[in-house]
Amino acid sequence: MKVRLGDIELQNPVIPASGTCGFGQEMSEWFDLNCLGAIATKGTTRDARYGNALPRIAECPAGMLNAIGLQNPGVDEVIAIELPALRKLYRGPIIANVSGFSLEEYAYVSARIDQETDAAIIEVNISCPNVHNGGMAFGTSPEAAAAVTKAVKAVTRKPVYMKLSPNVTDIASIARACVDAGADGLCLINTMLGMRIDIRRRKPVLANTYGGYSGPGVFPVALRMVNQVSKACPGTPLIGCGGVSRAEDVIEMMMAGASAVEIGAANLQNPMACQQIIDELPGVMKELNITHLQDIIGVV
């Protein structure tokens, strides 16, 4: 079940997605974290953030909406407390997810994480609004996505994986822009923008009005985008994310072109989801006559 993300070997392709397991320690109450291929930590910004007003979670058919607002303790506390605490529990690769609202903030946070031996990969969330450019998310234009990629690559020697937004018309062009700007890999997709309305109160369910839709309902969209990007950026390692909730979904995502897979909303429904998927993978591989997972990457 071993796979590779560039030069980094994972014992299996299963990774809890950023924002669905805190900084990793929370899941240790349920199972031994060392069964995981890697762990992606909660998104980190320069300063501590409380996040958006409540309510910021809404249930949906086949998934959920969230408008958490990047709640996190800030990069100083992440470096001083969260990463060392996770390393005490987990021996495998740690993927540090970073966020920012300006190029300067992305570069600052990434430069700080670059100094930390506990972080193997920097995963850059470019779904954040650019405060210097009218609030449009960095990930919605090739030029802005490339600018963030260059800013981060200039300050780190670690592998940089850009996490792409699906709220675009041509994800392949944005992926190519990131790779051309130096990205070592890509993670896709982040959540899709959605909304729920409380018809009795005649108001949005979320205090933020809109939120990110995740869960099984987005899986076909995520699969299509991973496949498109794998063809647009051959040779670039991809982490597939979006609605994965079964071992069969992992196989499907890898056949579409992903080298590894992040599990997101499924963790919030079932804290044992990652371990259960890992336990189920060998049986599914046997059923499908798959000897090595690495062999099925991008076969479709």
Buried (B, 14 or more C-beta within 10 A) or exposed (E): BEBBBEEBEBBBBBBBBBBBBBBBBBBBEBBEBEBBBBBBBBBBBBEEBEEBEEBBBBEBEEBBBBBBBBBBBBBEBBBEEBBEBBBEBBEBBBBBBBBBBBBEBBBBBBBBBBEBEBBBBBBBBBBBEBEEBEEEBBBBBBEBBBBBBBBBBEBBEBBBBBBBBBBBEEBBEBBBBBBEBBBBBBBBBBBBBBBBEEEEEEEBBBBBEEBBBBBBBBBEBBBBBBBBBBEBBEEBBBBBBBBBBBBBBBBBBBBBBBBBBBBBBBBBEBBEBBBBBBEBBEEBBEEEEBEEBBEBBBEE
